[in-house]
């Protein structure tokens, strides 16, 4: 592997094997942290997407400390029902930042991240990172965030260019962190300190609700494109259909209205559409209420219609929509 600065990589990816290496060489005291570190964690948990992705390169210890404190807050048994919701906010932010930072790394650094942090052994073929589908499923088998549909696959292998590999690494990070959280929570004992009490007080009564009013002009470009194609009678892909229905569920659109988006498609089938939407809304089948995929997943699946991102801070279609709606409320 190539030479690298451990402190810099630990600051960028505190959840990674580089973060663990840093911890072996440096002691971290979670009872003495900079107030700005706690405030940043708080803003991420509150899903304030203005929380920037900037890395404190001058004080790498702050980045590692922030990650450890956040994780320790999450595994506290007193958190109970709010854990999954808050963990999802934190892990989404961390996975999005990981995708963005990895896209600027060398192929060897990305390869090492897959191998030593995600425990996946990839290969490099003709400037592409190649991953076994079996390894992909092994990490994602307990989550529904990542869909295999439309990933570049050939003979049981997923072929990714540098940007796709960075995006997928971020998505897999989300799944990997949830797996670690479940293991740690099972063994955790309650830790009471001033930070947990402040944290618990801040979120005890918090309820992340969807907006009560809807505005189709504020939909992100991908959702607008899917709706436009359907209204023109085109048959969009299954993954695009899933994304549209899951997005609508998350922003509070009733199931009956979602079906209307699909009735002009050339391959419209009323019973099949009803079944698929009901499944996504968690009314039948596994009873899981599905969420739309992230922007990075849509880019890997080539379903994002723009080159970069439609929002500077948000990396999820629902987050983009909510940010735009909050801007209206402020006006």
C-alpha positions as CSV (number, residue, x, y, z in Angstrom):
1,X,0.0,0.0,0.0
2,X,1.1,3.6,-0.6
3,X,2.6,5.9,2.0
4,X,0.0,8.1,3.7
5,X,-0.4,10.5,6.7
6,X,-2.2,8.6,9.4
7,X,-3.5,11.7,11.2
8,X,-5.0,13.2,8.0
9,X,-6.7,9.9,7.1
10,X,-8.0,9.4,10.7
11,X,-9.4,13.0,10.6
12,X,-11.2,12.3,7.3
13,X,-12.4,8.8,8.2
14,X,-12.5,8.5,12.0
15,X,-14.7,5.4,11.7
16,X,-12.2,3.5,9.5
17,X,-9.2,1.3,10.3
18,X,-7.1,4.5,10.1
19,X,-9.1,5.9,13.0
20,X,-8.5,2.7,14.9
21,X,-4.7,3.0,14.2
22,X,-4.8,6.6,15.4
23,X,-6.5,5.6,18.7
24,X,-3.8,3.0,19.4
25,X,-1.2,5.8,19.3
26,X,-3.2,8.6,21.0
27,X,-5.4,8.7,24.0
28,X,-8.9,10.2,23.7
29,X,-10.8,11.7,26.7
30,X,-14.5,11.9,26.0
31,X,-15.1,13.9,29.2
32,X,-13.1,16.8,27.9
33,X,-14.1,18.0,24.4
34,X,-14.2,21.3,22.6
35,X,-17.7,22.8,22.7
36,X,-17.6,23.2,18.9
37,X,-17.2,19.4,18.6
38,X,-20.4,18.8,20.6
39,X,-22.3,21.5,18.7
40,X,-21.3,19.9,15.4
41,X,-22.5,16.5,16.5
42,X,-25.8,18.0,17.7
43,X,-26.4,19.7,14.4
44,X,-25.8,16.4,12.5
45,X,-28.2,14.5,14.7
46,X,-30.9,17.2,14.2
47,X,-30.5,16.7,10.5
48,X,-29.5,20.3,10.0
49,X,-27.9,19.8,6.7
50,X,-26.1,23.1,6.9
51,X,-23.7,21.0,9.1
52,X,-20.7,21.1,6.8
53,X,-18.5,18.3,5.6
54,X,-15.3,20.2,6.3
55,X,-12.5,18.3,8.1
56,X,-10.5,19.8,10.9
57,X,-7.1,19.0,9.5
58,X,-5.3,21.1,12.0
59,X,-6.8,19.2,14.9
60,X,-7.3,15.6,13.8
61,X,-8.0,14.6,17.4
62,X,-11.3,16.6,17.3
63,X,-12.6,14.5,14.4
64,X,-11.8,11.2,16.1
65,X,-13.2,12.5,19.4
66,X,-16.4,13.7,17.7
67,X,-17.0,10.3,16.2
68,X,-16.3,8.4,19.4
69,X,-18.6,10.7,21.4
70,X,-21.4,10.4,18.9
71,X,-21.1,6.6,18.9
72,X,-21.0,6.4,22.7
73,X,-24.2,8.5,22.9
74,X,-25.9,6.2,20.4
75,X,-25.2,3.0,22.2
76,X,-26.4,4.2,25.6
77,X,-29.3,2.0,26.6
78,X,-31.3,5.0,27.9
79,X,-31.6,6.3,24.3
80,X,-34.1,3.5,23.5
81,X,-36.6,4.2,20.7
82,X,-34.8,7.3,19.3
83,X,-31.6,5.4,18.6
84,X,-32.4,4.2,15.1
85,X,-33.6,7.5,13.9
86,X,-30.7,9.5,15.3
87,X,-28.2,6.9,14.1
88,X,-29.6,7.1,10.6
89,X,-29.0,10.9,10.6
90,X,-25.4,10.5,11.9
91,X,-24.5,7.6,9.6
92,X,-26.0,9.2,6.6
93,X,-24.0,12.3,7.2
94,X,-20.8,10.3,7.8
95,X,-21.3,8.1,4.7
96,X,-22.0,11.1,2.5
97,X,-18.8,12.8,3.7
98,X,-16.9,9.5,3.1
99,X,-18.1,9.3,-0.5
100,X,-17.1,12.9,-1.2
101,X,-13.7,12.6,0.4
102,X,-12.9,9.2,-1.1
103,X,-13.7,10.5,-4.6
104,X,-10.5,12.7,-4.3
105,X,-8.3,9.9,-3.1
106,X,-6.0,7.6,-5.1
107,X,-7.4,4.2,-6.3
108,X,-5.0,2.5,-3.8
109,X,-6.5,4.4,-0.8
110,X,-10.0,3.5,-2.0
111,X,-8.9,-0.1,-2.4
112,X,-7.5,-0.1,1.2
113,X,-10.7,1.4,2.6
114,X,-12.8,-1.4,1.0
115,X,-10.4,-4.1,2.3
116,X,-9.5,-2.9,5.8
117,X,-12.5,-0.8,6.8
118,X,-15.4,-2.6,5.1
119,X,-13.7,-6.0,5.1
120,X,-14.3,-6.5,1.4
121,X,-11.5,-7.8,-0.8
122,X,-11.7,-6.0,-4.1
123,X,-9.5,-6.2,-7.3
124,X,-8.3,-3.6,-9.8
125,X,-8.8,-4.4,-13.4
126,X,-8.2,-1.9,-16.2
127,X,-8.5,1.1,-13.8
128,X,-11.7,-0.2,-12.3
129,X,-12.4,-1.6,-8.8
130,X,-14.1,-5.0,-9.0
131,X,-16.2,-6.3,-6.1
132,X,-17.9,-9.7,-5.8
133,X,-21.7,-9.6,-5.5
134,X,-21.4,-12.1,-2.6
135,X,-19.3,-9.6,-0.6
136,X,-21.8,-6.9,-1.4
137,X,-24.7,-9.0,-0.1
138,X,-22.7,-10.0,3.0
139,X,-22.5,-6.4,4.1
140,X,-25.9,-5.3,3.1
141,X,-28.0,-8.4,4.0
142,X,-29.6,-6.7,7.0
143,X,-30.3,-3.3,5.4
144,X,-32.6,-2.0,2.7
145,X,-30.7,1.2,1.9
146,X,-28.7,-0.1,-1.1
147,X,-30.3,-1.8,-4.1
148,X,-28.4,-3.9,-6.5
149,X,-30.6,-3.0,-9.4
150,X,-28.7,-1.4,-12.3
151,X,-25.3,-1.5,-10.7
152,X,-22.7,-2.4,-13.4
153,X,-22.5,-6.2,-13.1
154,X,-20.8,-8.9,-15.1
155,X,-20.4,-12.6,-14.3
156,X,-21.1,-12.1,-10.6
157,X,-18.8,-9.1,-10.2
158,X,-19.5,-5.4,-9.8
159,X,-17.3,-3.1,-11.9
160,X,-16.8,0.4,-10.7
161,X,-14.8,3.4,-11.8
162,X,-13.2,5.6,-9.2
163,X,-16.2,7.8,-8.6
164,X,-18.7,4.9,-8.5
165,X,-16.4,3.1,-6.1
166,X,-16.2,6.1,-3.8
167,X,-20.0,6.5,-3.9
168,X,-20.6,2.8,-3.2
169,X,-18.0,2.8,-0.4
170,X,-20.0,5.6,1.3
171,X,-23.3,3.7,1.0
172,X,-21.6,0.5,2.4
173,X,-20.3,2.6,5.2
174,X,-23.8,3.4,6.3
175,X,-24.7,-0.3,6.4
176,X,-21.4,-1.3,8.1
177,X,-21.8,1.3,10.9
178,X,-25.4,0.1,11.6
179,X,-24.0,-3.4,12.0
180,X,-21.3,-2.2,14.4
181,X,-23.9,-0.2,16.3
182,X,-26.2,-3.2,16.8
183,X,-23.2,-5.2,18.1
184,X,-22.1,-2.5,20.5
185,X,-25.6,-1.7,21.8
186,X,-26.1,-5.3,22.8
187,X,-23.1,-5.2,25.1
188,X,-23.4,-1.6,26.2
189,X,-24.0,-0.3,29.7
190,X,-25.4,3.1,30.6
191,X,-22.9,5.9,30.6
192,X,-24.0,9.0,32.3
193,X,-22.1,12.2,31.8
194,X,-22.9,15.8,31.0
195,X,-22.8,15.2,27.3
196,X,-25.4,12.4,27.4
197,X,-27.7,14.5,29.6
198,X,-27.5,17.4,27.2
199,X,-27.9,15.1,24.2
200,X,-30.9,13.3,25.8
201,X,-32.6,16.6,26.7
202,X,-32.2,18.0,23.2
203,X,-33.9,14.9,21.6
204,X,-36.2,13.6,24.2
205,X,-39.3,15.3,22.7
206,X,-38.0,15.7,19.2
207,X,-40.1,14.2,16.4
208,X,-38.9,14.4,12.8
209,X,-42.1,15.0,10.9
210,X,-42.6,15.5,7.2
211,X,-44.0,18.8,6.0
212,X,-47.7,19.1,6.1
213,X,-47.8,21.1,2.9
214,X,-46.5,19.8,-0.4
215,X,-45.0,21.7,-3.3
216,X,-44.1,19.8,-6.5
217,X,-41.9,22.7,-7.7
218,X,-39.5,21.9,-4.8
219,X,-39.0,18.3,-5.8
220,X,-35.3,17.4,-6.6
221,X,-34.4,17.0,-10.3
222,X,-34.5,13.1,-10.2
223,X,-38.1,13.1,-8.9
224,X,-39.2,15.7,-11.4
225,X,-37.7,13.7,-14.2
226,X,-39.4,10.4,-13.2
227,X,-42.8,12.2,-13.0
228,X,-42.3,13.9,-16.4
229,X,-41.3,10.7,-18.1
230,X,-44.3,8.9,-16.6
231,X,-46.7,11.7,-17.7
232,X,-45.3,11.4,-21.2
233,X,-46.2,7.7,-21.3
234,X,-42.7,6.4,-20.9
235,X,-41.9,3.2,-18.9
236,X,-39.3,4.1,-16.3
237,X,-37.1,1.5,-14.7
238,X,-38.1,-0.5,-11.6
239,X,-35.5,1.2,-9.5
240,X,-36.8,4.6,-10.6
241,X,-40.4,3.5,-9.8
242,X,-39.2,2.4,-6.3
243,X,-37.4,5.7,-5.7
244,X,-40.4,7.8,-6.7
245,X,-42.9,5.8,-4.5
246,X,-40.5,5.7,-1.5
247,X,-39.8,9.4,-1.8
248,X,-43.6,10.2,-1.9
249,X,-44.1,8.0,1.2
250,X,-41.4,9.8,3.1
251,X,-42.8,13.3,2.4
252,X,-46.3,12.3,3.4
253,X,-48.1,11.7,0.1
254,X,-51.0,9.2,0.4
255,X,-50.7,5.9,-1.3
256,X,-53.8,6.5,-3.4
257,X,-52.2,9.6,-5.0
258,X,-48.9,7.9,-5.7
259,X,-50.6,5.4,-8.0
260,X,-51.8,8.3,-10.2
261,X,-48.2,9.0,-11.2
262,X,-47.9,5.6,-12.9
263,X,-51.3,5.3,-14.7
264,X,-50.0,7.0,-17.9
265,X,-47.0,4.7,-18.3
266,X,-47.0,2.4,-21.3
267,X,-46.5,-0.6,-19.1
268,X,-49.0,0.4,-16.4
269,X,-50.7,-2.6,-14.7
270,X,-53.2,-1.5,-12.0
271,X,-52.9,-4.6,-9.7
272,X,-49.2,-4.8,-9.9
273,X,-48.7,-1.1,-9.2
274,X,-51.1,-1.3,-6.3
275,X,-49.1,-4.3,-4.9
276,X,-45.7,-2.6,-5.3
277,X,-46.8,0.7,-3.7
278,X,-48.5,-1.1,-0.8
279,X,-45.2,-3.1,-0.3
280,X,-43.1,0.1,-0.3
281,X,-45.6,1.7,2.2
282,X,-45.1,-1.2,4.6
283,X,-48.7,-2.4,4.4
284,X,-48.0,-5.9,3.0
285,X,-45.1,-8.3,2.7
286,X,-42.2,-7.6,5.2
287,X,-44.2,-4.6,6.6
288,X,-41.1,-2.5,6.2
289,X,-41.7,1.2,5.3
290,X,-39.1,1.7,2.6
291,X,-37.0,4.9,2.2
292,X,-35.8,6.3,-1.1
293,X,-32.1,5.7,-2.0
294,X,-29.5,8.4,-1.4
295,X,-28.2,10.7,-4.1
296,X,-25.0,8.7,-4.3
297,X,-26.9,5.5,-4.9
298,X,-28.9,7.1,-7.7
299,X,-25.7,8.4,-9.3
300,X,-24.2,4.9,-9.2
301,X,-27.4,3.6,-10.8
302,X,-27.2,6.4,-13.4
303,X,-30.6,7.8,-12.4
304,X,-29.4,11.3,-11.3
305,X,-30.0,13.7,-14.3
306,X,-27.4,16.2,-13.2
307,X,-23.6,16.1,-13.1
308,X,-22.9,17.1,-9.5
309,X,-25.5,17.6,-6.7
310,X,-28.6,19.8,-6.7
311,X,-27.9,20.9,-3.1
312,X,-24.7,21.9,-1.5
313,X,-25.4,20.2,1.8
314,X,-28.1,17.5,1.2
315,X,-27.3,14.1,-0.3
316,X,-30.7,12.6,-0.3
317,X,-33.8,13.4,-2.3
318,X,-36.0,13.8,0.8
319,X,-33.4,16.0,2.5
320,X,-33.2,18.2,-0.7
321,X,-37.0,18.6,-0.6
322,X,-37.1,19.4,3.1
323,X,-34.4,22.0,2.8
324,X,-36.2,23.7,0.0
325,X,-39.5,23.7,2.0
326,X,-37.8,25.1,5.1
327,X,-36.4,27.9,2.9
328,X,-40.1,28.8,2.0
329,X,-41.0,28.8,5.7
330,X,-38.2,31.3,6.5
331,X,-39.4,33.7,3.8
